[in-house]
Structure formats: structure tokens, C-alpha cells
Amino acid sequence: MKIFFKTQKLKKIVSNEKKLVKAYGQSAAVAILKRLDDIYVAENMAEIFELPGNYHPLSGNLKGKFACNVSRNYRIIFEPATRPLPVNEHNMLIYEEIKEITILSIEDYH
């Protein structure tokens, strides 16, 4: 899958291991890189739901976005970047057709 980042700042942090460790700690940094590698090699969003990390849709004020576990506290928050969003006749996303995502943040939203 193709991965975009919402901000250049986030992209720079994730692209630099030293900055990543400083921002999230060593163990979370390793897990973040693993999750991003897993997403990158997936062909579409349907495949990432099969990966380790408890990928799941969010609700409430984060409805329409998704997350995966990085550590006990941190989650990678992302949304489909494919436009227009592929939906079926019931207005549900067709995950197999989503091949691009945007990483919005890496945070503890609990």
C-alpha cells in the first residue's frame, strides 16, 4: 500500500529512527516501524486487517478513521487516502479497493 503522512513533521519523525525513539521510546519506535512495514507490503486495506496489531475502525469523534495498536498506550491513527472512497450499494467501504492510506497521528487517545 502507499502510505502518506498528514504532516511533514510526522513524516520526518517516522523517517528518522533517532527522532522516533525520542518521541515514543525505544520499544514503541520498533513497533511503529514494524506496523508501517506491514502496511507497506499489504496490497490493500483488507489485507491489513489480517495483520498483527489489532487493526480496527474507530467511533465517536474519530468515526471514519482506523487504528492499530503499537504498544499498550500508543496507536497509529489512519484513514483511507483513495479518492473517491470506494463504497458498495450499502455505502460500506470496499477495503479491497483501498490501496492508499494517510497516517494522521501516532498517539495515546485513551
C-alpha positions as CSV (number, residue, x, y, z in Angstrom):
1,M,0.0,0.0,0.0
2,K,1.0,3.5,-0.5
3,I,1.4,5.5,2.8
4,F,1.1,9.2,3.1
5,F,1.5,11.3,6.3
6,K,-0.8,14.1,7.3
7,T,2.1,16.4,8.3
8,Q,5.7,16.8,7.2
9,K,6.6,16.8,10.9
10,L,5.2,13.3,11.4
11,K,6.8,12.1,8.3
12,K,10.2,13.4,9.5
13,I,9.8,11.8,12.9
14,V,8.9,8.4,11.4
15,S,11.7,8.6,8.8
16,N,14.4,9.2,11.4
17,E,14.9,6.4,14.0
18,K,16.6,8.7,16.5
19,K,13.6,11.2,16.4
20,L,11.2,8.3,16.5
21,V,12.8,6.9,19.7
22,K,12.9,10.3,21.3
23,A,9.2,10.9,20.5
24,Y,7.8,7.5,21.5
25,G,10.5,5.4,23.3
26,Q,12.6,2.5,22.0
27,S,10.0,-0.3,22.2
28,A,7.2,1.8,20.6
29,A,9.6,3.0,17.9
30,V,10.4,-0.6,16.9
31,A,6.7,-1.5,16.9
32,I,5.8,1.6,14.8
33,L,8.4,0.7,12.2
34,K,7.1,-2.9,12.1
35,R,3.5,-1.8,11.7
36,L,4.4,0.6,8.9
37,D,6.5,-2.1,7.1
38,D,3.5,-4.4,7.4
39,I,1.1,-1.8,5.9
40,Y,3.6,-1.0,3.1
41,V,3.7,-4.6,1.9
42,A,0.0,-5.2,2.1
43,E,-1.8,-4.8,-1.2
44,N,-4.9,-3.2,0.1
45,M,-6.7,-2.3,3.3
46,A,-8.5,-5.7,3.5
47,E,-5.1,-7.3,4.0
48,I,-4.1,-5.1,6.9
49,F,-7.0,-6.3,9.0
50,E,-5.3,-9.8,8.9
51,L,-2.0,-8.4,10.3
52,P,-0.9,-8.4,13.9
53,G,-1.7,-5.1,15.6
54,N,-5.5,-5.3,16.1
55,Y,-6.4,-3.0,13.2
56,H,-9.9,-1.6,13.8
57,P,-12.3,1.1,12.8
58,L,-12.8,3.9,15.3
59,S,-16.0,5.5,16.5
60,G,-17.2,8.7,18.1
61,N,-15.3,11.8,17.0
62,L,-12.8,9.5,15.2
63,K,-15.5,7.8,13.1
64,G,-14.3,7.1,9.6
65,K,-10.7,6.6,10.8
66,F,-8.9,3.5,11.8
67,A,-6.2,2.5,14.3
68,C,-3.7,-0.3,15.1
69,N,-2.0,-1.0,18.3
70,V,1.6,-0.1,18.6
71,S,2.1,-0.5,22.4
72,R,-0.1,-0.6,25.4
73,N,-0.7,3.1,25.1
74,Y,0.1,4.2,21.5
75,R,-2.0,3.7,18.4
76,I,-1.4,4.6,14.8
77,I,-4.4,6.5,13.6
78,F,-5.0,6.5,9.8
79,E,-7.7,6.9,7.1
80,P,-8.1,5.8,3.6
81,A,-6.4,8.1,1.1
82,T,-8.0,6.6,-2.0
83,R,-10.4,9.1,-3.5
84,P,-13.3,8.8,-4.2
85,L,-13.8,6.3,-1.4
86,P,-14.9,3.0,-2.9
87,V,-18.2,2.0,-1.4
88,N,-20.8,-0.6,-2.1
89,E,-24.6,-0.2,-2.6
90,H,-24.9,-0.1,1.2
91,N,-22.4,2.7,1.5
92,M,-19.9,0.5,3.2
93,L,-16.2,0.8,2.3
94,I,-14.8,-1.8,-0.1
95,Y,-11.5,-2.5,1.7
96,E,-10.1,-4.5,-1.2
97,E,-10.1,-1.4,-3.4
98,I,-8.4,0.9,-0.9
99,K,-4.7,0.9,-1.8
100,E,-3.6,4.2,-0.1
101,I,-3.8,5.4,3.4
102,T,-2.8,8.6,5.3
103,I,-1.2,8.3,8.7
104,L,-2.9,11.0,10.8
105,S,-1.1,10.6,14.1
106,I,0.6,8.3,16.5
107,E,-1.0,8.9,19.8
108,D,-2.5,7.7,23.1
109,Y,-6.1,8.6,22.5
110,H,-7.4,6.7,25.6
